[in-house]
């Protein structure tokens, strides 16, 4: 800024040529030769105008910053330079504000000031489905962005009226202006329609502590998390008398005021004296990133959103959970793409189904994981989070503890053998999540990892085989490593980076011999050593009683573990996801005479998509759940609930798919707390109402088994009834009516992370509709009815079908329609999708593509 103001003026005075303007004879300007003097004078004038505009803009922004936007100069061109001026003025003010008051010399403090920094965040307990406690934002006490609302500016809006609308006090308009300081750079008295303003939540600035209710939380869970004991939920309810009227019902987004310590002390004083023989040790609230699914928190009457007891998702860390969930969904997508006509996806067993639900839920709740210290770019490829720090005196208590595996070269895990194996598995997942790191695991305990079919993860059956492989790698790298070239320089070279990428070998037992040299070669080793300790000074981590100690630093942390139940469950779900045997589909006739019926030479007449069977559903006598498109419940006799409407529809759909299920099964599949389940069941019961004879559509489960009224159905059940004889056997009219029920992709408006339990159901819906579209389109093509075939293909596209048979039929239709451009584009999309998924096309599809694109089948020789 000084360069522009002072340097610009000095340059114009010393170099400028204003004197040429004064000495120019304007009467002779058109008759004498031009020597360039007049042009220099004009350029000087333009420069002074620009300098004046910039200087006035700096003065205007400085004045506005000093008066908190109350006073600002207006002049032509101020809007042009305002953004640059604002940034420069803010930088100058920031430098001024950051200067120390005294001129004391800089001193290097030992380490105490680091621990005394007020910015150190307190320990946080993070559970699935719950957002972490918000840390203070900055010294000004500004509210955190996640608690803020947004407002779309309309014509006539101004900051004063918005403050009156949201805060009932127009004088608080500066709070909105301060929250949008990067948007309102020029003016605060004029708002352009269409601007999206952040409306900060001033309630979060109160001195009284409070908490925002997240999805699936209960009063007991909040009391356990923020008050240290789930038994303090009555005090939490009493502190919010105007909001909490039913302790079993709290809604997402409520701001609950936490009771004061005096309130808690009063209850403690009124409680009976504890038996001296009873262990009164305080509840251990050591932080854990993601608690085991299926394990209730101590003192809670209703577990938080969890899966069943068969599956335990241990604290894997965000990277490992993302890698596992993404890999599982990729494998299922590959299976769906390669599914033969008339076959279903391999079904998950009960334990694998529970495991997949828990894994998907863990992936969807990753934003609740507390942020780790440092920027991602500051850590290397092999620097992974091993757990959460326990020591409250640490600089970042409750934060992740990181360790550079490559820097340690050899890391020993000694202590409890099961804990060491669980931690080593978690470390393998975290390392494999990095695309630049190769992981080699060895030993019988890691054999199940072969089902993951992950290219970056090599599995060896024997520890000695892996050590032999590691020794060969060390010899090869040592022979090709130049002494004056660092490992970082080799990895920075695009041609050499893959060859010199980090390789980590993880052994489930002690090898007979260790490689002699690993330093400087990008190779490292992790050993589950049991009771043995390193004798050569290698890094060691001691595990016992659910905690770990990093011996080189003395840091104590809660380790990320993948226990035996989690390993068994993950092994089962990836074994199913890697299966290539597709069972016959229940919607397909498999008996010997189930060939395609003779197609009569008459055109198929599909009804209107908006009419026919779809319209008849709306006039049904009993409620109907619509799943083949957007999720709806129509025909209910009661009033819709004021909230949690989509959750009520989900409960109704679950009861249709699981008739006679129990409350425990329902809570496990839907991953909701029991209190939440009961509240939503009450809402659903009131919404469904009673039939014409007074019978409840959702009767009370006196026998322990929950059943719906026999008249309640879904469009999915109606579609299944239409194809009961098998898609390949029923008449064309039935297939047409079945496709008329399709309004879009199944569960179209279910947000990612919801309806975990229905993932297999959704795949079956897509596969069924895709098979119906393929059979109907092929029949129409044989009958020469291209319009009906196009209609069937469009219905298949509506559900997002990506299987090979459907794509081949679509290409065949485009070819018969004579649309070569469309056919070529579809061929390119199919081949690109198969390359992305890493699968091969069948011989029949390859033959079809050659006929369509090249006009003939290529000659094949034996």
N, C-alpha and C positions, 0 to 999 in steps of 0.2 A: 504494500500500500504506500509506503514511503517512497518507493521507487517511482510510482506513478505520480504522486503529488509533488514531491521535491525534484526528483530526477526529470520528470516530464517538463516542469516549468524551466529548469536550468537548461535542458536541451533546446527548448523552443526559444529561449532568450539568446543563447549562444549561436545556434545554428539557423534559427528562423530569419527570414528576409522580409520583415514588415516594411523596411525602408523602401523596397521596390514599389510598394503601393503608393507611397507618398511622392516618389520621384517620377512616376509614370505620367506621361502626357496623354491624357485620355482622348485629346483631339487628333493625335497622330497614331493612335493604337492600331488603326486599320491600314495605315499607309507605310509604316516603317517595318523593317524585318524584325521577327520575333527572336530575341536572344534567350528566352527561358526565364527571365527575371520575373515576369508577371505570374507565370505558373508557380514559381517558388513562393511568391507572396501569397497566392491563393491557398497553397498547401499549408503555409504557416497559419493562416486564419482558421482553416479547418482544424488544425492541430490544437490551437487555443480553445476552440469551441469544444472539442472532445475532452481536453484537459479540464475545462470548467465543468462539464457535465459529470465527469468521473469524480472530481473533487466534491461537487455538491451532493452527489450520490453517497460518497463516504460520510459526509457531514450529516446527511439525512438519516442514514442507518445508525450512526453513532448516537444521534439525538434520540432516535426511536428506541435504541437499546437502553439508553440512560433513563428514559421516561416510561419504560415498559409499554411501548407502543402507543402511548397517549399522544405524542407529538411527532409529526413526520413532515418534512418539507415535500411539497408537490411542485414539479416543474416538468416541462416537456422532455421526454426521454428518460425519466426516472425509472420507468418500468423495465427498460432494456437492461440497465446495469445493476438493478436491485439484487438479483441473485448473487452475482459476483461480489458486490459490496457487502452483502450480508455475511457471506462466508469469511471475507477478509476482516471485517469488523469483529465477528465472533472469535476469530483466531487471535486477534490482538487482545481482546478482553480476556480470553482464556489464558494467554501468556501473563497478563498483568495479575489475574487472580491467582495463578499458580506460584507466584513469587513468594518466598518466605518473608515474614515480617522483619526479622532481624537479619543481620549480615553475618551470621555465624558461619564459620568455615565448615565445609563438608567433612563428615567423619564417617568412618566405616564402623557401623555397629556390629557386635558379634552375631547374635541371632535373636535376642530377646524381642526387639521391636517387631520382628516378623510375626511372632506368636501373639503380640499384643495388637495387631491390626484389627480395627473394628469391622473391616469388611469380611472377616472370616465367617462363613455361613455356619449356623448351628447344625447339629446332626439332623438328618431327615429320614423318616421312615416312609418308604414308597411301596405301595401295594398295587396289585393289578386293578386297573380301572379307576385309580385315584391319582389325581395330579399332585405333584410335590408341593409342599408348603412354599408360598411365594416369599422370596428373600427381599429385604428392603432394596429399593431401586437405587437411590442415590441420596446425596446429602440434602437435597431439597424435599425429599419425602414424596416424590411424584409416584402416583399409582402405577402399578405394573400394567402393561398393555393387555395381558389376557383378561383382566377384570374390566376393561373398557368396552363401551358400546360404540356403534358407528351411526352416523346420520348422513343421509344423502340430501345435499342442499337442494332446496326448491326455490323457485322464483319468489323474492321478497324476504327470504331468510336473512337474519343477521345474528351476530354473536350474542347480542343482548337478549333477543327473543329466544334463542336456543338455550341460553342459561336459565331463563325463566321457565322454559318448557321442561328441562331436565332437572334443574336444581331449585326451582321456585324462587330464584334470586338472580335478577339480571346483573347484579354487581359481580357475579362470579364468571363473567364472560372471559376474563383473562385466563382462567384455568383451561378453557377450551382453546384459546389462542396459543397458550404455552404448549399444549399437547399436540398442536399442529403447526409448530414453528417452522418446519421444513416445507409446509404447504402454503402457509400464508406469509410468503417472503415479502410481498410488496405492500399489501394493505390488509387491515383487519376490519375495515368498515364496509367492505363490499365483497360479497361472496358470490362466486360464479355458480349458477345452477349446474348440477351434475357432480360437484366436488363431493368427495367422501371424507367427512370429518370424524376424527376420533373424539368421543365424549368420555372423558375420564370418570372413573367411579370414585367420587369423593368420599363415599362411605368407608373406603379402605384406608383413609387417612386418620380415622379416629384413633385416639390413644387406646381405646379398649380393644383387646385382641379379638379377632374374629376368624372365621374359616368359611370358605365357599364349598357348598355341597357338590360333590362330583357324582358321576353315574354309579349307581349300585351301592353307595355308602349308606350306613345306618348310624343311628345315634351311638350305639355301643362301639362301633368301629371308630367313629370320630373321637369319642371319649378315650378309647385306648390309645389313639395316635397322638392326641394333643393334650390330654390330661393325665396320661400315664396309667389309667385303669379303666377298663370297660364298664366297671360298676359305677362310674361317675356320670352315666348318661342321664339320670334324673336331674342332676344339677345343670347339665347342659340344656335339657328341655325347660327347666324352670327359669333359666337365664333368657329364654326367648318365648315368653308367654303369648305374645301377640302373633307369633308365627307358627310355633309348634303346638298344634291342638291335639294331634294324634301321634304318640311317640313312634308308631309303626310306619308313619307316612311322612317322609320329608322329600322335597322335590329338588331336582338339579338346579343349581344356580342360586339357591338360598344362601344368604350371608348370615351365619349363626354366630352370635356373640358368645365368646368363651367365658365361663364363670371365673371369678377372681379366686386367688388362693385362699382368701378368707372364707369364701363360700365352701370350698372343699374342706378347709380345716374344721368348719362348723359341723359338717357331716361326719368327719372322722372322729370328732370329739363325742358326737352322739352315738357312735357305733360302740357295741360292747367290746370290752377288753379282750384282746387276743389271748388264746391259750398259749402259755409259755412253751408248750411242747410243739406248737405248730410253727413251721418254717415261715417266717415273716420277711424273707428276702424280697426286696423290691423286684417287680417284674422286669425281666431283661428286655430292654428296648433298643438293643444294638441294631443299627440300621442294616437292612438287607435289601438289595435291589428289587428282587421279585420273590415273594415268599412261595413256598411249595404249594401248588394247586392241590386242593383237596384236604389241606390241613388247616383247621379252624384256628383263629387267633385266641389266645387264652382269655377267658372271661367274656367272650362274646356269646350271646344267645343265638345269633344268626350269623353264619359265615358270610364273608364278603363274596363277591362274584368269583366263583371258583369252579373247577371241574371236580369230578368224582375222585374217590380215594384210589382208583386204579392207576392214576397218572399223576406224576409229580414233575412239574416244570421247575427245576432249580434255578438258581440265579445264574443264568448263562451270560448275561450282559447283552447290550443292545445289538452289537455286531453279530454275535452268535445266533441270537434269536432271529434276526433278520435273514441271515444266511440260511438257517434251517427252514424257516417258513417259506422263503422264496424258492428254495430248492424243492420242497414238497409240492408246492403249487405248480412249479414248472414240470415236475414229473407227472402230475395229474393232467396237466394240459397236454403233455406229449401223449399220454394214454388216450385222451379224448380225441386228439387229432388222428391217431392210428387205429381207432376203434372200427372194427369191421361192421358191415351192415347187419343188423339183427343181433348185435351183442352189446352187453353192458360193461361198464367199467368194473374192474375187480372191487368188490365191496370190502370195506374195512370192518374188522371184527369189533366187538364191543370195547375192548381195551384200546385198540388202535383208533377207533372213532373218538373215544374220550381224549386220547392223546392228541389227535389232530385238532379237536376243538380247543384244548388247552394251548396248543402251540399257536393257533390262529389268534386266540384271545391275547396271548402274551405279545404277539407281534403288533396287534392293534392298540395295545396300551403302552407302547414304547415311549410316547411323549411324557409319561409319568416318571420315567427314569431320570434321576437328578443329573444335571449337566456336570461333566467332568472338568477339571481344571485344565487350562491350557487350550490352545488352538489345535485343530487336527493336524495342521501342517507342521507343528512343532514336534510331533512324535514320529518315530521311524516305523517301518513296515512291521517289525516284530515287537514293538512296544505295545503291550496289551494290558488290559485291566484284569488284575487277579482277584480283586474283591474290594470291599469297602473298609476304609480305615476305622479302627475302633478307638484309638487313643484320642481322648477329647482335648488333649493339649496340643495336638498336631495343628499345622497351619490350616489344613482343610479337613476337619473332623467330619465324618460321614461322607467324604468324597471317595472317589475311586483311587485305589492304589495301583500304580502302573509299574511295570518291570520290562526292561529291554532284554528279551530272550537272547538275541544275537549278541548283545554286549556282554552278557554273562557267560556265553559260550556253552557251559555245562551247568544245568540246573538240576539239583537233587531234590526230590520230594520224599521226605522220610517221615516216619511216624505211622499212623494208622493206614493199613494197606488199602482199605476201601476208600478212605478219604483221599489218599494219593491218586488212586485210579480215577475217582470222580473229578478231582481237580485237573488231572491231566487231560481228561476228555473235554472239559470246558475250555482248557487252553488250546486244544486242537481245533475246536470250533471257532474260537476267537481268531486264531492265526489263519485258518482257512477262509475266513471272511474277507481277508485282504487279497485282492486279485494278483498282487505281485509276489506273494509268499507261497512256497510249496511246502506241504506238510507230509511227512512219512511217519506212519504209525506202525508199530510192530508188536506182535504178541497175540495170544488167543483172546485176551480181553478186548482187543480192538477189532476182532474179525468182523463184527456186525457192521462196521463202518463201510465195508465194501458195498453194501446195499445202497449207499448214498450215490454211488456212481458219479463222484465229484472228481473232475480231472486234476484238481490241485491237491487232492488227498490220495496218497498211495498207501496201500495196506499190504504189509508183509506178515506172513503167518509166524515167522520165527524172529526172535530178537537178534540172533547172530547173523541172519540174512540181512537185516537192516543195517547192522554195524558194518558188514562187509560192503554193502552199497555205499554207506557213508565214507568208509575208507577209500573206496575207488573215487568218489567225488572229490575228496580232499586231495588225493594224488593228482587228479586231472586239473583241478584249479591251481594247485601249487605249481604245476609244470607250465601253465599258461599265464601265470600272474607275473607281471613286470614289477620290479621292486619300486620303481619311481612313480607308479600309477596307483592311486588309492582306490579303495573299493567304491567309494562314492563317485569317482570319475568314471569308473567302468560302468556303473549303473546309469549314469547320466547319458551314456552313449546309446542312442536308439538301437544300434546294431548289436550291442553287447549286453543290454540290460536284462534280457531274458536269460541268457546263459549265466549271468552272475546274480540272479535273483536270490533272495534269502531262502534257505532250505533248513527246516527244523525237523529233527528226528525225535519221536517220542516213543519210549520203550516202556512196556508194562512190567519189566523185571530187570534185574541187573544182568548185563552181558558178561560173557566170559572175558572179553578184553575190549578196551576203549581205544578209539583212534588217537594217535599220538599228537596230531596237530590240527587245530580248527581255527586258530586265531588268524584274522585277516582274510579268511576265505569265504565269509558269508554263510558258514555252516554252524549249527548249534544243536545241542542235545538236551533232552529232558528225560530224566530217569525216575521211574517209580522205584525207589531204593528200599522201601520197607524200613527196617531198623538200622540199616547201614548208613554211615555218614561219610562225606568225602574226606579224603586224607590229603588232597592236593590244594586245598583252599578254594575249591569251586563253590559257587553260590548254592545255598541250601535253604529250603523252606520246610519248617517243621509244622506238622498238622496234628492237632488233637482237640477233642471236645468241641468241634464246630468252629474252631478258630485256627489261624495260621500265623506264623512268625517268620518274617524274612530275616534270616540270621545275619546277613551282611550289614543290614541297616538297623535291625532291631525293631522294625515296624510290625505292629500287630494289626491284622485285618480279618474280616469275615470273608472266607474264600468263596468264589464262584464254584459250584459243584454240580455235576450231573450224576446223581446217585443211581444206584442199581435199578430202582423202579423206572426212572426216566430213561435209562439206557434200554431197558426191555421194551418200553413203550415206543421209543423212537425207532428201535430196530424193527418192530412190527409194522409201523406205519410206512417206513421206507421200503420194507420188503414188499408190501402190497403196492406201493407206488412204483416199484421197479418191475412188477409182474407184467408179462406179455401174454398170458393166457386170459382171454376175455370170455367170461361165462355167457351162455345164451341168455338173451334178454327176455324178461317176462312178457314183454309186449310183442314177441315174435313167435309164430308157430314153428315148432321144430320137428313135428312128425313127418313121415316120409312123403305124404301127399300134400305137403304145404308149399308146393311151388306156386309161382305167380299164376293167378287165374287168367283165363283167356280174355284178352282185351277186345271188347266189341268195338266196331268202327263208329262209335258215337262219341261226340265231344263231351268232356266233363264240364258240368255247369256249376262252378263254385258260386255260392251265394255271396251277397255283399258282406264285407268284413264287419260293417256296423250293424247289420241286421241278423236274421236267422237265429241261430242258437244263442248268440251273445245277448240279444235283446230279450230272449226268453228267460235268461238267468235273472234279470232284474225283476221279473214278474213271478219269481218262485214263491212257493208257499212258506218256505223256511229260510233261515239265514244261509248265505253262501259266502265262502272265503275265496277271493279271486287272487290267484298266485301267478297266472300266466300273463304277466305284464306288471303293471303297478299293483301294489298290495292293497286290497280293499276288503271290507266286510259289508255286504249289502243285505238288506232284508231283515236287519235286527229290529226287534220290537221295542227296545228301550231307547233311552236318550244316550247319545254318544258321550263318553267321559270327557271332562274338560281337559285332561292331560293324559299322557301315556297311551294315546290311542293306537299308535303303531305297535307298541309292546303288547297291547291286548289282542290285536290281530295275530301277532306272532304266537301268543299263548294258545289261541284258538286253533291255529294251523298245527301247532305241536300236538295238541290233543287229538286232532283228526288223524295225524300220522302215527300216534302212539296211544291208541284206545286202551283204556284200563291202566294207564301209567300211574305211578305213585308221585307224591309230592317230592320225594328225594330224587327220583329220576328226572323230574321236571326241573328242579333246581340245578342238578348237575349238568343237564344238557343246555339249559338256557343261561347258565352261569350267573345266577342272580341270588341275592340273599333271600332267606326264607321270608323275612318281613316284606321285602319288595314283592315276592311272588304272591303272598297272601293279599296284599293291597291291589295288585293288578288283577288277580282272580276275582276279587270283589267288584272291581270296575267292569270286568268282562261279563260277570254274571248279571249285573244291572243293565248292561248294554244289550245283551242278547234277549233278556226278558223272558216271557212265557209264550207258549203256543196257544192256539185257539181253545184248547181244553184246560188251560191253566197249568200245564206241566212246564217246569223250568227247563230252559235249553241247556243250562249248566247246573245240574243238581248237586247238592252237597255230597261229598264222598264219605258216606257213613261206613262203607266197607274198606276204606283206605285206597280204593281204586277210583281214579277220576275218569268219568266218561261224559261225553256230550250227548245231547238229544239225537236220536237216530235220524231225524230229518235234516240235520245240518250236514252240508257237503261242501265241496270245493270244485272249481272249474277243472282242476287237475284230476279229481276223481271222476268227473263227468267225461273227460277226455279218455281216461282209462276204460270206462264202460263202453265207449264207442268202438274201441279197438280190442275188445275182449277176446275175439277169435284169433287175434294176431294181425299185425299190420300187413303182413304179406298175404292174408287170406280174406280180410273183410272187403266189402264192396267199396267202390269209389265214393259213393254218397257218404258213407261213414267217415272216410278219410277227409272229405271236404268239410263235414260238420266238425270234425276234430280240429282241423286247422282254423276254422272260424272262431274257435274259442281262444286262439292265441292273439293277444293284444300287444305283445312285445316280449322282451327278454324275461324269463322267469325271475321273480323277485326283483323287478327292475329298479325299484326305488329303495332297496335295502342298502344302507350305507356300508362301506367296507368296514369289517369288524363286527357286523351284526349278523344274526341268523347263522352262526357257526354250525349249529346242529343240522342245518338244512343243506349243507354243501353237497353231500351225496345225493340228496333229493333234487337239488338244482341240476346236477350233472345228468341225472336220470331224465329229468324233464327235457333238457336240451337234446339228449340223445334220442328220446322218443319222438319229439317233434321233428328232428332232423331225419329220422328214418321214415316218418310219415311223408315228409316233403319229398324225399328221394323216391319212394315207391310211387307216389301219386304223379310226380313229374315224369318218371320213366314210363308209366302207363300212358300218360298224356302224349308223350313223344311217339310212342308206338301207334297211338291213334291219330297222330298228326295234328293234335290240338296244342299248338305252341303257346297260345294265350293261357290256357289252364296250367301248363307246365311252368310258365313264367310266374303265375300267381302262387303256385306251390313253392317255387324257389324263393320268392319274396317273403313268404311266411317263415321259411327256414332261416333266411338272413335276419329276420326280425328277432330271433332268439339268439343270434350270435354264433350260429353253427360254424365250426372250423374243421370238421372232420373231412377226411380225404374223399370219401364216397360222395358227400354232398358237393364238394368243390368240383369233382369230376363231372357230376351231373350238370352243374351250372355251366361248366366249360362246354359240354356237349350241346346244351341248349343254345348258347351263344353261337356256336359253330353252325347249327342247323338254321338259326335265324339269319345267317349270313353276315353277322356283325364280327368281322375279323379283328377289328381294333379292340372290341370288348373281350374277345376270346384271348387275344395275345396278352391283354392286361391281366385277365384272370389267371392265365398260365404263369405269368411273372409273379403275381401275388402268391400263388400256391407254392412255387419253387422257393421263393424268398422266405415264406413262413416255415417251410420244412428245414431250410438251412438255419434259421433262427432257433428253432426248437431242437435241432440236432437229430432229426429222424430221416428215414429214407422213404421214398415213394414205392408203392407196390408195383409189380410188373404190369398189372392191368392199367393202372393210372399212367405209367410211363408210355405204354403203347398208345393210349388215347391221346396223350399230349403230342406224341410224334405224328399221329394221324392229323391232328388239328393244326399243328404249327408247320410241319414239313410236308403234309399231304400223303405220307406213306410211312410204313413201319420200317425202321432200319433193319438191315440184314443181320441176323444173329447166326453165328457159326458155333458149332460145338467145340 
